[in-house]
Amino acid sequence: MTEVLSQDEIDQLLTAISSGDVETEEVHQATDQRKIKIYDFKRPDKFSKEQIRTVSIMHETFARLTTTSLSAQLRSLVQVHVASVDQLTYEEFIRSIPNPTTLAVINMDPLKGSSVLEIDPAITFSIIDRLFGGKGEAVKVSRDLTDIESSVMEGIVVRILGNMREAWSQVIDLRPRLGQIETNPQFAQIVPPTEMVVLVTLETKVGDVEGMMNLCIPYLTIEPIISKLSAQYWYSSVRRGATTENLNILRERLATVDVSVFAEIGSMDLTVREVLALTVGDIIRLPNVRAGDPMTLNVGSRPKFLCKPGVVGKKLAVQIIRKLEDIEEEEFEELASEGDE
């Protein structure tokens, strides 16, 4: 905060200068000691430190998921972690990456616009070598990808985008889709050169090959959710998601799962010889089961209800009578009351 002089202090300072007690150079030196922050109007900062920190936290999760998925797919040790998160212009990003390289243009549905995932050529060719049966050794190659290699990298990028969706799930239900893969950075002009972007740099190691993956997200794309990129919203959404949103999603998905349901009349032990001797029309007497006794209705492999057999129209059916849990609770209460007596 700038210190403001009172009128008395100003008068004393002027008197000291006129009398020669204080040199004007000393006054200029004191003035020059003020803290001045340089601000570039051509390159304004649009992301706060808190928002940059939240983006970093999100992509640490993304890095862990990518480490696991790529390790499983390549059958090799893969390490991915966030090296830095910075804001810069799109032109600075384009100038900082090699040519040719692997540039995946990503559609950020439901957000407007696109982002860019750049994979270092050393990492790209190491991945391709591993998938083609090689050892994934480092190769110094500077060329465009062939059609087959581009197709292989599309599969890798699609898998990575699945991890990205999960990492962003606490902020937005992101559905990233691969648009196209370019090798020349000049052909991936998704925003004007002076537009600000957030650049997530991921240090990547595939076996012994090290390189970088860069995720470039324009401010125009991320602007609709910029208010959600705060630590307070992040942690509150994590807690809220664990108790309500995730539970609702689980209920919806479980409601569509098919399970087998069958009614069990009874059971008995037979030898293999007796089973082989059975013919059509034979009658099997079940021990301890009478004709009017209810049957057990099993859901999957677990008995859940008591039921009675019947017919609905021309189809066999069962009518549920009671839950087995209710019967077990009543029996437990009866045993407890007998123990009290």
N, C-alpha and C positions, 0 to 999 in steps of 0.2 A: 504494500500500500504506500502511495506517495505521501511524504510528510509535507504539510502545509505550514508555512511560517506565519506567525501573527504579525500585526502591524508594528508592535514594539520591537520585535526581532528584526524586521526589515529596516526600521529606523536605525537601530544599533549597527547593523551591517553596513548601511550607507555611510554612517558617521565614521566607522572604522576604516572604510576604504578611502574616504576623503582625507582622513588624518594620516594615512599611510601605515596604519597598524596591520592591515590585511591587504595583501597583494591581489590584484584581479586574477592572476594566474591560479591562485589557490581556490578562488571561487569557481573558475572554469573546471579545475580538477575535481572539485566536489560535485559539480554538476555532471561531469562525465562518468562518475562512479554509479550513476543510476542504472538499474537493470533494464535493458532494452531487449525485447523479444522481436526477432526478425520474423516478418510475416510475408510470404510470397503470395500475392493476389492471383498470380497465374497458376498456382498450385495449392489451392486452399485445402486444409485438412477437414474432411467431412465425417470422419469416424473419431469418436472420443476414445480415450484410453480404456474406459470400461467396456466399450463395444468391441475394441480390438482384443481385449482379454477374453471376452465371452466367445468370440470367433475362435480364438486359440483353444479354449476348453472344448468347444464342439469338435474341432478337428483333431484333438488328441484322441477322442473316442473314435473318430474316423480312421486315424492312423492305426489304432489297435485292431480294429476290425479288418482293415486292409492287410495288416501283417498276418493275421490268422488265415484269411481267405486265399491270399497269394501263396503262402507257405503250403497250404493244402493242394492248391492247383498245380504249383510248380514242383512239388515234392522236394523242396529245397528250403534252407533257412532264409527267410526274408525278414528284414527289419525296416520298419517305417516309423518315423517320429517327426513331430513338428519342430522345425528348426527356427522359424521366425514367422511373424505375421506383420506385414507392413502395408501402408497405403502410399500409392504413387500414381502417376498418370499411366494410361494405357500405352502411350508411346514409349515410356521408360521400360515398361514390361516387355514390349515387343523387341526393343533394342537389346535387352539383357539375355535373350535366349538365342541358341545357335540356329543356323540355317544350313541344311535341313534338320528338322526335329519332328517329334510326334505331337501334333496338336489336335486334341479332341474337342470339338465345339459341342457344348452341352446345352440343351433346352431345359430351362429351370421351371417347368410347370409346377404349380400354378402362377409363379412369378413371371413377370414379363422380361423378355430379353434372354440373353444367353451368357454362359461363362465358358472359360477355356481351361482344360486340363492339359498341361504340357509335361511330357515324359522325356527325360534325358535320353539321347540316342544310345548311350552305353547301357542303360537299363532296358531300353526297348529291345536291342539286339541280344542281350543276355536272356531276356524272357523268351524271345523267339527261339533261340538256340536250345533252351531247356525244353520247350514244348515240342521241338522237332527231334528230340532224343539226344541232344548234346549235353555237355557238362555245364553250359552257361558261362563259359569263360569270356573274359573281356576281349573285345575285338575293336580295333580302331577303324571304323567304317563311317564314311560320310557320303551317304547316298539316300535317295528316296526309297520308300518302302514299295515292294512289289505288291501285286493284287492279293496274293496269298498271305503275305505278311500283314497287309492292312486288315484282312479278314480276321486273322489271328488276334491282332491288337484290338479289334472291335470287341471280341469276346472278353478280353481282359478288362477293357474300359467299362463294359456293361456290368461286369462283376463288381468293379470298384464303385460304380454309381449306386449299386444296391447298398453298399456300406455307407455311402454318403446320405442316402435317404434315411437310414436308421440313425445316423449321427445328428441329423437335423430334426428328428421327430419331436423333440421337446419344444421346438420353436414353431415349426410349420410342417404340414404333411407334404413334404417336397416329393415330386415325382420326376427326377432328372432323367432325360432321355438323350441318347447319343444322336447328334445331328449328322456330322460327318467328320472324317479325319483328314487333316491337312498336314503337309510337311513344310510348307513355306509360310513363315509368320505373317508375311504381307497379305496373304489370302485369308487371314482370319481377323478381319476388321469388324468386330462385333459392336464397337462403340467408337465415337470420335477419338482422335489421338490425345486430346487434352482432358478427356473424362477421367475422373478419379476412380480407382479400383482398389480393392483389398486383395493382397497377394499372400497366399498361404504357401510357404515353402516347406516341403517335406523331404527330409533326408532319407534316402532309400538305399538299401543294400540287399542285393540278390546274390547269395553265396559270397564270393569275394569281390563282386563288382559293386562299386558305389556310384551314386548319382543323385539327381534331384528330380522330384515331381513338384510342379508349380500349379496351384489352383488359383485362377484369376477370376474374381467376381466383381463386376462393375457396380458402382454405387447406385446407378439407375435401377438395376435389377433387385438389389437388396433393400432399396429405400422403403417399400411398403411395410417391411417388418423391422425397420431399424430400431423402433421403440422396444421391441422384444429382445434386443441384444443387450440386455443388462443382467447383472448378477442376480438382482432381486427377482426378476421375472424368471430367470433360468432355474434358480433353486426352488422357487415356488411351483413352477411347472413340473419339476421333477417329482416333488412331493404329491402334487395334485394328480399327475399322471399315474403314479403308483397306486392311488386309492380309487380313482373314479374312471378316468379315460381308459386305462389299460384293462380294468375289470370289465368295462362295457364292451370293449373290443373282444376280449376273451369270451364273454357271453354270446356275442353275435356269431363268433366263429364256431363255438361249441354247439350252438343251436342248429347248425347245418351238418354236423357230423353224423354219419350213419352208424348205428350200433345194432347188433343182433339181439333179438328178444325171443326167448323160447320158454314154453311151459313144460315143466318136468313133473310127470305123474308119480314116479318113484324110481327106485334103483334096486338091483340085485346082482349078485356075482354069478357068472356062468363060466364054465370051462370052454376052451376053444372047440373041443369036440362037440359040446352041447350046442354052441352057436352054429357050427357047420351042419348040425343035424336038423336045424329049424327049417320048417316048410310053411308055405302059405296056409293059414287057417289054424296054426298052432296057438295055444293060449298059454301065456306066461303069468303065473300068480306072483304078484309082488308082495313081499312080507310086510306086515304091519300097515297095509294100505287098504282102506275100504272104498267102496264105490262112491260114497257121498263125501269123502274127504276132499278138502281144497288142495289144489296143486300149487307148486312153487313156480313163480314167474321169475326167470333169470334175465337180467340185463347184462349182456356180455357174459362174463363168467361169475357174476356176483348175484346171489339171490336177493330180490328186492321186495316182492309182493306175494300175497296169497291170492289165488284166483279160482274161479269155477269155469269148467268148460261149457260151451254152448254153441249155438248156430245163429248167424246173422245172414238172413237170406239163404243163399246156397253155400255160404262159406263158414268154415269152422272158426270159432272165436273164443275168447276167454273174457270173463268179467272180473275186474280187480276188486278184491274185497277189502284188504287191509295192507298196510305197510309192515314189513317184518320188523323195522326199527321200533314201531309203536308196541308191538307184541313183546319185544325184548325189554323195553322200558317198563312195561306193566309187570313182567315176570320179575324184573330186578326190584321194583317197588314192593311186590308181594313178599319176596325173600327178605327184604329189609324190614318189613313190618313184622314178619314171623320172628326175625332175630330180636326185635325190640321186645316182643312178648316173652 
